[in-house]
Amino acid sequence: MKLLLVALVMLTVVEAQWHRYPGQAIGGAKDMWRAYRDMREANTKESDKYFHARGNYEAANRGPGGKWAAKVISDGREALQGLTRRGNSDAAADQEANRWGRNGGDPNRYRPNGLDSKY
């Protein structure tokens, strides 16, 4: 009986949070797009790792849905670049920056000198 009660409580908690997942994922995708757009706008040498980490960090801070979106987008981008051979030689470093941001690491670790403070 106690096990059933615990299972029901756990299910209620999980179900109570489940409705937020899609919104978190959509918001996370928007965070990733904003980081990409800012990277293009900044056009600053050596800044791509910072924007990888920042996009993943912001998306993951939305919750599990945002973290999922960041992982799917980051992994998909790297896979697509690998398939099209348009990728750069530092894909492993990009993925490390993605993981760093997604796991709560400060994106400023990758901030290059000369990057405008608005980013």
C-alpha positions as CSV (number, residue, x, y, z in Angstrom):
1,M,0.0,0.0,0.0
2,K,2.8,2.4,0.9
3,L,4.6,1.6,-2.4
4,L,1.4,2.4,-4.3
5,L,1.0,5.7,-2.5
6,V,4.6,6.6,-3.2
7,A,4.2,5.7,-6.9
8,L,1.0,7.9,-7.1
9,V,2.8,10.8,-5.5
10,M,5.8,10.5,-7.8
11,L,3.5,10.2,-10.9
12,T,1.6,13.4,-9.7
13,V,4.8,15.3,-9.3
14,V,6.2,14.2,-12.7
15,E,2.8,14.9,-14.4
16,A,2.6,18.3,-12.8
17,Q,5.8,19.3,-14.4
18,W,5.3,17.6,-17.8
19,H,3.1,20.4,-19.2
20,R,6.0,22.8,-18.9
21,Y,8.4,20.7,-21.1
22,P,7.1,21.8,-24.5
23,G,7.3,25.5,-23.5
24,Q,10.8,25.0,-22.2
25,A,11.8,23.3,-25.4
26,I,10.4,26.1,-27.6
27,G,12.1,28.7,-25.4
28,G,15.3,26.8,-25.5
29,A,15.2,26.7,-29.3
30,K,14.7,30.5,-29.3
31,D,17.7,30.9,-27.0
32,M,19.8,28.8,-29.4
33,W,18.6,30.9,-32.4
34,R,19.3,34.1,-30.6
35,A,22.9,33.0,-29.8
36,Y,23.4,32.0,-33.4
37,R,22.0,35.4,-34.6
38,D,24.2,37.3,-32.2
39,M,27.2,35.3,-33.3
40,R,26.6,36.3,-36.9
41,E,26.0,39.9,-35.9
42,A,29.1,40.1,-33.7
43,N,31.3,38.7,-36.4
44,T,34.2,38.6,-33.9
45,K,37.1,36.3,-34.4
46,E,37.3,33.4,-32.0
47,S,33.8,34.0,-30.6
48,D,32.0,30.9,-31.8
49,K,32.7,28.9,-28.6
50,Y,31.3,31.6,-26.5
51,F,28.1,31.7,-28.4
52,H,27.9,27.9,-28.4
53,A,28.2,27.9,-24.6
54,R,25.8,30.9,-24.1
55,G,23.0,29.4,-26.2
56,N,23.2,26.0,-24.5
57,Y,23.5,27.7,-21.0
58,E,20.4,29.9,-21.6
59,A,18.4,27.1,-23.1
60,A,19.3,24.6,-20.3
61,N,18.3,27.2,-17.6
62,R,14.7,27.0,-18.8
63,G,14.5,23.4,-17.5
64,P,14.6,19.9,-18.9
65,G,12.8,20.8,-22.1
66,G,15.3,23.6,-22.8
67,K,18.2,21.4,-22.1
68,W,16.8,18.7,-24.4
69,A,16.3,21.3,-27.2
70,A,19.9,22.6,-26.8
71,K,21.3,19.1,-27.0
72,V,19.2,18.2,-30.1
73,I,20.1,21.4,-31.9
74,S,23.8,21.3,-31.0
75,D,24.3,17.7,-31.9
76,G,22.2,18.1,-35.1
77,R,24.3,21.1,-36.2
78,E,27.6,19.3,-35.6
79,A,26.3,16.1,-37.4
80,L,25.0,18.1,-40.4
81,Q,28.3,19.9,-40.7
82,G,30.2,16.6,-40.6
83,L,27.9,15.1,-43.3
84,T,28.2,18.1,-45.6
85,R,31.9,18.5,-45.0
86,R,31.3,22.2,-44.4
87,G,32.2,21.8,-40.8
88,N,35.3,23.3,-39.2
89,S,38.2,21.3,-37.8
90,D,37.3,22.2,-34.2
91,A,34.0,20.4,-34.0
92,A,35.1,18.6,-30.8
93,A,35.9,22.0,-29.2
94,D,32.5,23.3,-30.2
95,Q,30.8,20.2,-28.6
96,E,32.9,20.8,-25.4
97,A,31.6,24.4,-25.3
98,N,28.0,23.1,-25.9
99,R,28.3,20.6,-23.0
100,W,29.9,23.2,-20.8
101,G,27.0,25.7,-21.2
102,R,24.3,23.0,-21.1
103,N,25.7,21.7,-17.8
104,G,25.6,25.2,-16.2
105,G,29.1,26.4,-16.9
106,D,29.7,30.1,-17.3
107,P,29.8,31.0,-21.0
108,N,32.3,33.7,-20.3
109,R,35.0,31.1,-20.0
110,Y,35.0,31.2,-23.8
111,R,34.5,35.0,-24.2
112,P,37.2,36.4,-26.6
113,N,38.9,39.7,-26.1
114,G,37.2,42.4,-28.2
115,L,33.7,41.0,-28.1
116,D,31.2,43.8,-27.7
117,S,29.9,44.0,-24.1
118,K,26.2,43.8,-25.4
119,Y,26.8,40.1,-25.8
